[in-house]
Amino acid sequence: MTVRAAVLPAVGAPLEIAEIELPEPGPGQVRVRLAAAGVCHSDLSLSDGTMRVPVPAVLGHEGAGTVLAVGEGVTHVSPGAGVVLNWAPSCGSCHACSLGEVWLCANALAGVGDVYARRASDGTDLHPGLNVAAFAEETVVAAGCVLPAPDGIPLTDAALLGCAVLTGYGAVHHSARVREGETVAVFGVGGVGLAALQAARIAGASRIVAVDVSPAKEELARAAGATDFVVASEGTAREIRALTGKQGVDVAVECVGRAVTIRTAWESTRRGGRTTVVGIGGKEQQVAFNALEIFHWGRTLSGCVYGNSDPARDLPVLAGHVRAGRLDLGALITDRISLDDIPAAFDNMRAGKGGRAVVTF
């Protein structure tokens, strides 16, 4: 069957809206009609080569939709069911999975090298970006890549649960482990940053400082839970210390992936503070520390993959927060766009605009 999709023909090339041929689901596969897909900065990192995947590919890894058909052996979902896409399914058998660290599964991205569809015009083989190829009207994925959608949440909003919310919430609750009364700074007010701000509020943080290069994002940040907003500059760490009795925040969450931002986030924490790095930067982004300051400040710097989350465990928890009104998915969405608008949304991300654009089908 032919459907429309956003195809990345080569690393660094513009996305092309094209028709692709999808096969029927084989054993252990599920065909999904997309309701919505979030446009995430990770997709931009794939397109520009910061993260490498086989190309040509259909990108998009944050989505939700309705099951159209299932292949042999699939029993946890059935046609007509709403699902949230899981771009990093855990295998359950590697070393990380045996430790319960499913977000570090060694085999999570094994499917990105598969040929899952072909370009209708010339039969070119296409790969599924980060496993799920959500920038398409329909997709065919491995059964492990779909989770039952939570009841009572529109699929057009639930799409964000698949990446931005799991990552931002998990960075705060699982990685940084923010405690009630602590102070938090979130660097980067994009989709993940907005989710992290809400998560810090849910955790009971006493002061939540949002940091971004764009003053226009202050309103978004405050709506998500920020008590203070700082426009990023060379003096950001000093400003944050001034807001916290010259001590610095207990926790910094970096959602940008730039060396200067990581270093500033670390400097913004108190002695003994914790910095969690969520942003994905390139190899050229080198962060330097001297041995004495590491000893003296006693701070912790840690990476965070997918919010250190287990989607099967955490989706119901997030849904509970949504239904109780503590987590507002709509506040993360800055623009509703069509499939044809995805290339322009990529341009906006490069310019540092907006929070999270969502494609609705």
Residue pairs with C-beta under 8 A, 6 or more apart in sequence:
1 21
1 22
1 138
2 19
2 20
2 21
2 22
2 120
3 19
3 20
3 22
3 136
3 137
3 138
4 17
4 18
4 19
4 20
4 136
4 137
4 339
5 17
5 18
5 19
5 20
5 58
5 117
5 133
5 135
5 136
5 137
5 339
6 15
6 16
6 17
6 58
6 59
6 60
6 135
6 136
6 339
6 342
6 343
7 15
7 16
7 17
7 18
7 20
7 56
7 57
7 58
7 119
7 126
8 15
8 16
8 46
8 47
8 55
8 56
8 57
8 58
8 59
8 129
9 16
9 55
9 56
10 55
10 56
11 47
11 48
11 49
11 52
11 55
12 47
12 48
12 49
13 47
14 343
15 47
15 59
15 135
15 342
15 343
15 346
17 339
17 340
17 342
17 343
18 119
18 120
18 121
19 119
19 120
19 121
20 58
20 117
20 118
20 119
20 120
20 126
20 136
21 117
21 118
21 119
21 120
22 31
22 116
22 117
22 136
22 138
22 139
22 140
23 116
23 117
23 140
24 31
24 69
24 71
24 140
25 31
25 69
25 70
25 71
25 74
25 140
26 71
26 72
27 71
27 72
27 73
28 71
28 72
28 73
28 74
28 142
28 143
29 70
29 71
29 74
29 140
29 141
29 142
29 143
30 67
30 69
30 70
30 71
30 74
30 77
30 83
30 140
30 141
30 142
30 143
30 145
30 146
31 67
31 68
31 69
31 70
31 138
31 139
31 140
32 63
32 65
32 66
32 67
32 68
32 83
32 85
32 138
32 139
32 140
32 141
32 146
33 65
33 66
33 67
33 68
33 137
33 138
33 361
34 63
34 64
34 65
34 134
34 136
34 137
34 138
34 139
34 359
34 361
35 63
35 64
35 65
35 66
35 82
35 155
35 156
35 159
35 360
35 361
36 63
36 64
36 65
36 155
36 156
36 157
36 158
36 159
36 358
36 359
36 360
36 361
37 60
37 62
37 63
37 134
37 135
37 159
37 358
37 359
37 361
38 62
38 63
38 159
38 160
38 162
38 163
38 164
38 191
38 356
38 357
38 358
38 359
39 60
39 337
39 342
39 345
39 346
39 349
39 356
39 357
39 358
39 359
40 61
40 62
40 163
40 164
40 191
40 356
41 190
41 191
41 192
41 280
41 349
42 51
42 61
42 130
42 163
42 280
43 59
43 60
43 61
43 129
43 135
43 346
44 346
44 349
44 350
45 51
45 280
46 53
46 57
46 59
46 129
46 130
47 59
47 346
50 280
50 281
50 282
51 280
53 109
53 112
53 127
53 129
53 130
54 112
54 113
54 127
55 127
56 119
56 124
56 125
56 126
56 127
57 112
57 126
57 127
57 128
57 129
57 133
58 116
58 117
58 126
58 127
58 128
58 129
58 133
58 135
58 136
58 139
59 129
59 130
59 133
59 134
59 135
60 129
60 132
60 133
60 134
60 135
60 136
60 359
61 85
61 87
61 129
61 130
61 131
61 132
61 134
61 162
61 163
62 85
62 87
62 134
62 159
62 160
62 162
62 163
62 164
63 84
63 85
63 132
63 134
63 139
63 159
63 162
64 82
64 83
64 84
64 85
64 149
64 155
64 156
64 158
64 159
64 161
64 162
65 82
65 83
65 85
65 138
65 155
65 361
66 80
66 81
66 82
66 83
66 155
67 77
67 78
67 79
67 80
67 81
67 82
67 83
67 146
68 79
68 138
69 79
70 77
70 78
70 79
70 143
71 143
73 143
74 143
76 143
76 148
77 83
77 143
77 146
77 148
81 148
81 149
82 148
82 149
82 155
82 158
83 146
83 147
83 148
83 149
84 146
84 147
84 148
84 149
84 150
84 158
84 159
84 161
84 162
84 311
84 315
85 132
85 134
85 139
85 141
85 145
85 146
85 147
85 159
85 162
86 132
86 144
86 145
86 146
86 147
86 162
86 311
87 130
87 131
87 132
87 145
87 162
87 163
88 103
88 105
88 108
88 109
88 130
88 131
88 306
88 311
89 105
89 108
89 131
89 142
89 144
89 145
90 97
90 102
90 103
90 105
90 107
90 108
90 144
90 310
91 97
91 105
91 106
91 107
91 108
91 110
92 102
93 107
94 105
94 106
94 107
95 106
96 102
96 103
96 104
96 105
96 106
97 105
101 308
102 310
103 170
103 305
103 306
103 307
103 308
103 309
103 310
104 305
108 131
109 130
109 131
111 128
111 131
111 142
111 145
112 127
112 128
112 129
112 130
112 131
113 127
114 127
114 128
115 125
115 126
115 127
116 126
116 127
116 128
116 133
116 139
116 140
116 141
117 126
117 128
117 133
117 140
118 124
118 125
118 126
119 126
126 133
128 139
128 141
129 135
131 141
131 142
131 145
132 139
132 141
132 145
133 139
133 141
134 159
135 339
135 342
135 359
136 339
137 339
137 361
147 311
147 312
147 315
149 155
149 158
150 158
150 161
150 315
150 316
150 318
150 319
150 322
150 323
151 319
152 319
152 323
153 161
153 319
153 322
153 323
153 329
156 358
156 360
157 322
157 329
157 330
157 333
158 329
159 358
160 191
160 195
160 329
160 332
160 333
160 356
160 358
161 315
161 318
161 319
161 329
162 311
163 192
163 306
164 191
164 192
164 194
164 195
164 332
164 356
165 195
165 318
165 327
165 329
165 332
166 306
166 307
166 309
166 311
166 314
166 315
166 318
167 192
167 195
167 278
167 304
167 306
167 307
167 309
168 191
168 192
168 193
168 194
168 195
168 196
168 197
168 198
168 199
168 253
168 255
168 278
168 307
169 195
169 196
169 198
169 199
169 202
169 307
169 309
169 314
169 318
169 327
170 304
170 306
170 307
170 308
170 309
170 314
171 192
171 196
171 199
171 253
171 255
171 276
171 278
171 304
171 307
171 308
172 178
172 184
172 196
172 199
172 200
172 203
172 251
172 253
172 276
173 199
173 203
174 307
174 308
174 309
175 276
175 302
175 304
175 307
175 308
176 184
176 251
176 253
176 274
176 276
177 274
178 184
178 199
178 200
178 203
178 205
178 250
178 251
179 203
179 204
179 250
180 203
180 204
180 205
181 204
181 205
181 206
182 203
182 205
182 206
182 249
182 250
182 251
183 205
183 206
183 207
183 208
183 209
183 244
183 249
183 250
183 251
184 200
184 203
184 205
184 207
184 208
184 209
184 249
184 250
184 251
184 252
184 253
185 208
185 209
185 210
185 211
185 240
185 249
185 251
185 252
185 253
185 265
185 268
185 269
186 193
186 196
186 197
186 200
186 208
186 209
186 210
186 211
186 221
186 226
186 252
186 253
186 255
187 193
187 211
187 212
187 232
187 252
187 253
187 254
187 255
187 256
187 261
187 264
187 265
187 279
188 211
188 212
188 254
188 255
188 256
188 261
188 279
189 197
189 210
189 211
189 212
189 214
189 217
189 220
189 221
189 224
189 355
190 255
190 349
190 354
190 355
190 356
191 332
191 355
191 356
192 255
192 278
193 210
193 212
193 221
193 253
193 255
193 355
194 220
194 221
194 224
194 331
194 332
194 355
194 356
195 224
195 332
196 253
196 255
196 278
197 208
197 210
197 221
197 224
197 225
197 226
198 224
198 225
198 326
198 327
198 328
198 331
198 332
199 327
200 208
200 225
200 251
200 253
201 208
201 224
201 225
201 326
202 321
202 326
202 327
205 251
207 227
207 228
207 243
207 244
207 249
208 225
208 226
208 227
208 228
209 226
209 227
209 228
209 229
209 230
209 240
209 243
209 249
210 217
210 218
210 221
210 222
210 224
210 226
210 228
210 229
210 230
211 229
211 230
211 231
211 232
211 236
211 240
212 221
212 229
212 231
212 232
213 231
213 232
213 352
214 231
214 352
214 353
215 231
217 229
217 355
218 226
218 229
220 331
220 334
220 355
221 229
222 229
223 331
224 328
224 331
224 332
228 243
230 236
230 239
230 240
230 243
232 261
232 264
233 239
236 264
236 268
237 248
237 264
237 267
237 268
240 248
240 249
240 268
241 247
241 248
241 268
244 270
247 270
247 271
248 267
248 268
248 269
248 270
248 271
248 273
249 268
249 269
249 270
249 273
250 269
250 270
250 273
250 274
251 269
251 273
251 274
251 275
251 276
252 265
252 266
252 268
252 269
252 273
252 274
252 275
252 276
253 265
253 275
253 276
253 278
254 261
254 262
254 265
254 275
254 276
254 277
254 278
254 279
255 278
255 279
256 262
256 279
256 281
257 277
257 278
257 279
257 280
257 281
257 282
257 285
258 279
258 281
258 285
259 281
259 285
259 286
259 287
261 279
262 275
262 277
262 279
262 281
262 285
262 287
262 301
263 287
263 288
265 275
265 277
266 275
266 289
266 299
266 301
269 275
269 299
271 296
271 297
271 298
271 299
272 297
272 298
272 299
273 297
273 299
273 300
274 299
274 300
274 302
275 299
275 300
275 301
275 302
276 302
276 303
276 304
277 301
277 302
277 303
277 304
278 304
278 307
307 314
318 327
321 327
322 328
322 329
332 355
332 356
333 355
333 356
333 357
333 358
334 354
334 355
334 356
334 357
335 345
335 354
335 357
335 358
336 357
336 358
336 360
337 344
337 345
337 357
337 358
337 359
337 360
338 359
338 360
339 359
339 361
341 357
341 359
342 359
345 357
348 354
348 357
